[in-house]
Every structure is written in C-alpha cells, then in structure tokens.
C-alpha cells in the first residue's frame, strides 16, 4: 500500500480538514457505541466496520494540508 493507493481512494474523503475532522469524529462516536455493546453481535459488527472506517479516514485526514 503505497502513496498511489491512498491517492486513488482519496475520492472517498473530503478535501478540507474541517469537514474531515467532522467525519472522523462521527466515525469515532459510532465506534464508541459499538464498543460499548461488544457482547452483542451487532455491536461487534458496528465496532469492526467503524474501526476500519476510522483508520482509513484517519490516514486520509493526515494527508490533508488545509
């Protein structure tokens, strides 16, 4: 996974830091909700999917310069 991988997927993320921070914080809230329900199957699924989104959006957020 090099620089070209994240450049190609960057279209799934916004182009400014303000909106990126909003998206990332929303995904973290969804992850927290799922993490509090890890004893339920739906909580595990929500936590896993939102964790993957948080990682991807976090990496995309780091690449923004404004």
N, C-alpha and C positions, 0 to 999 in steps of 0.2 A: 504494500500500500504506500505508494509514493505521493508526490505532490500532484501528479496528474489525476489520481483517484479522487482527491478532495476537490480539485478544481472542477471535475466533471459532475460531482454531486452537489456542488455549491448552489445549484439552482433550487435545491430543496430547503434553502435557508434565506433569510432576508439579507439586505445589503448594507444595513447600518447597525451600529452597536446598541442603540436604544431599543429597537424592536427585537433584536437578537436577545438582549437581556430579558425582555418580557417573555419571549418564547421559552427561554431556558428556565426562568423561574416558574413558569406554568408547568413545565415538564417535571421540575423538581417537586412541586406540590402534588402532582398526580403520583409520582413515585412514592412520596411520603404516605399518601393514602393507601397505596398498595402494600407498602412495607408494614403498615400497622395491622394488616389483615393477612399476614403470611400463613396463618393456619387455615385459610380458605383457599380453594383452588383459584378462584377469580383474583384474589389478592396476589397470588404468586405470578399469575399471568400479567396482571397490570404492572406489578413491580418490575418484572423482567423486560417487558416491552418498553416501559417508560425509562428504565435504566439505559437501554440501548439508545433510545432517542436522546437522552441527556448526554451520553458520551459523544454521539455524533454531533449534536448541536454545540456541545462544549468545544469540540475540536474546530468546528466551523466558526464559532464565535471568536476563538483565538486568532483566526486568520483575518478578521475584520480590522481595518485601520482607522475607521471613523464611525 
